[in-house]
Amino acid sequence: MEPSLSIPLKLYREGSVTFYSTDLEHLERMGLSYTKAPVFYNPRMKLNRDITISIVRSLNVESAADLMAASGVRALRLAVEGGVDEVLANDSNCLAVHVIKLNARLNGVRIRATCSDARLEAEKLAWEGNRPHYLDLDPFGSPAPYMDSFLRAVRRGGLLGVTATDTPPLFGIYPDKLFRYYGVWGRKLPFHKEFGIRALISFTVRVAARLDLIARPLLSYGREHYVRVFFSIDRGPSASSRQLRGSLGWVETCDGEHVIHKGIDLPDAECGELLGPLWLDEITDPQFLDGVTPINEEVERLLNALREESGGPPLYYMLDDICSRLRVKTPKMSDVIAALRERGYFAARTHLEPLGVKTTASRAEIEEIVREITAS
Ligand SMILES: C[S@@+](CC[C@H](N)C(=O)[O-])C[C@H]1O[C@@H](n2cnc3c(N)ncnc32)[C@H](O)[C@@H]1O
């Protein structure tokens, strides 16, 4: 007899929904990672879904699709908590789609569930003119191969939520892959997490421009193993030309100082290597943030952190990096930020790094402040 392997399902609860997915503890006991689950579910992405629900609920979205839906937890939450009438959940794993249907019945909601390739399904939505108001792009790894079809599929005036878990290329650890997937030159620098978010936005606005669309970043953040950006999508050939010229640009680091060159035209390098093209405008729109009502305290904390850093310059300096070069103990972040503000600079923490300082001051000025604080 052929040996058979069965992996039980378990009933989970997240937000206001109850759903079946692979029993992750059972999987772990078998020495398998959650990424090997026959039906995928990652409880660590709850905040990612909580923010999605906070946004969708605040905007009164009528139709939404998760074309890589796995267990369907996000689609279920969009229907139950997001108040979305028309929800589509698709996955290329037909076993997952079977479980999505089971989960929809369990929660008493109507979800259209299909088993297909996400790109085919997206192209179909665009072709039929049945574009959802909110579309979620949540792949294993890079969203880059899906971007064209997803941008075509989202309604004009709608929203695209993009998750990228391929942080090693985005953060410049694999520069070749960063260039191949995103068309951005980079390498790992102290501000690599924000660099990755800006590379993802740069890529998305350039793909959108090729389709005569304009993608505008509304809310961006990074956490654990992923970065996430919500974009508004509209038609706009001339607006997107202006956006490419005005909002993209290049970055250099000259002896640790950031040198920002705004504008898509390739500038003369001041001291070394030009990295980009990167998105150099705001990565989060404070007005958009004000319209989002957080569904819980964790979302509220993150939105507050994003609010605090908005209005600042691109990128950040790492305090530990500065202090190790100066051979001094790292002072309290709050003291450094207060001293910078006292001198009239914009200064704020970044949500991406506990020791990251976003400021309009130069690195030399931060060093001077650090010396003063640590000498006193
Ligand atoms: C990261 S999971 C999605 C998680 C889900 N959105 C959530 O919030 O729980 C990625 C899913 O994409 C599916 N997938 C991978 N490649 C796909 C493709 N080309 N088309 C459709 N689904 C795909 C996988 O089967 C997996 O279920």
The ligand as an SDF file (V2000), in Angstrom:
LIG
                    3D

 27 29  0  0  0  0  0  0  0  0999 V2000
    1.4740   34.6580    1.0880 C   0  0  0  0  0  0  0  0  0  0  0  0
    0.1770   33.5920    0.6600 S   0  0  0  0  0  0  0  0  0  0  0  0
   -1.2290   34.6130    0.6800 C   0  0  0  0  0  0  0  0  0  0  0  0
   -1.8160   34.8350    2.0300 C   0  0  0  0  0  0  0  0  0  0  0  0
   -3.1690   35.4650    2.0630 C   0  0  0  0  0  0  0  0  0  0  0  0
   -3.3190   36.5660    1.1670 N   0  0  0  0  0  0  0  0  0  0  0  0
   -3.4780   35.8850    3.4990 C   0  0  0  0  0  0  0  0  0  0  0  0
   -3.6560   37.0860    3.7860 O   0  0  0  0  0  0  0  0  0  0  0  0
   -3.5210   34.9980    4.3670 O   0  0  0  0  0  0  0  0  0  0  0  0
    0.4410   33.3350   -1.0390 C   0  0  0  0  0  0  0  0  0  0  0  0
   -0.5890   32.4340   -1.7050 C   0  0  0  0  0  0  0  0  0  0  0  0
   -0.4270   32.5960   -3.1140 O   0  0  0  0  0  0  0  0  0  0  0  0
   -0.6970   31.3770   -3.7430 C   0  0  0  0  0  0  0  0  0  0  0  0
   -0.0580   31.4650   -5.0630 N   0  0  0  0  0  0  0  0  0  0  0  0
    1.2640   31.3330   -5.3720 C   0  0  0  0  0  0  0  0  0  0  0  0
    1.4380   31.5720   -6.6910 N   0  0  0  0  0  0  0  0  0  0  0  0
    0.2250   31.8750   -7.2010 C   0  0  0  0  0  0  0  0  0  0  0  0
   -0.2470   32.2360   -8.5000 C   0  0  0  0  0  0  0  0  0  0  0  0
    0.5900   32.3430   -9.5310 N   0  0  0  0  0  0  0  0  0  0  0  0
   -1.5600   32.4830   -8.6540 N   0  0  0  0  0  0  0  0  0  0  0  0
   -2.4320   32.3800   -7.6160 C   0  0  0  0  0  0  0  0  0  0  0  0
   -2.0430   32.0320   -6.3760 N   0  0  0  0  0  0  0  0  0  0  0  0
   -0.7430   31.7960   -6.1710 C   0  0  0  0  0  0  0  0  0  0  0  0
   -0.1570   30.3320   -2.8160 C   0  0  0  0  0  0  0  0  0  0  0  0
   -0.8020   29.0900   -3.0440 O   0  0  0  0  0  0  0  0  0  0  0  0
   -0.4610   30.9530   -1.4430 C   0  0  0  0  0  0  0  0  0  0  0  0
   -1.6690   30.4430   -0.9610 O   0  0  0  0  0  0  0  0  0  0  0  0
  1  2  1  0
  2  3  1  0
  2 10  1  0
  3  4  1  0
  4  5  1  0
  5  6  1  0
  5  7  1  0
  7  8  2  0
  7  9  1  0
 10 11  1  0
 11 12  1  0
 11 26  1  0
 12 13  1  0
 13 14  1  0
 13 24  1  0
 14 15  1  0
 14 23  1  0
 15 16  2  0
 16 17  1  0
 17 18  1  0
 17 23  2  0
 18 19  1  0
 18 20  2  0
 20 21  1  0
 21 22  2  0
 22 23  1  0
 24 25  1  0
 24 26  1  0
 26 27  1  0
M  CHG  2   2   1   9  -1
M  END
$$$$
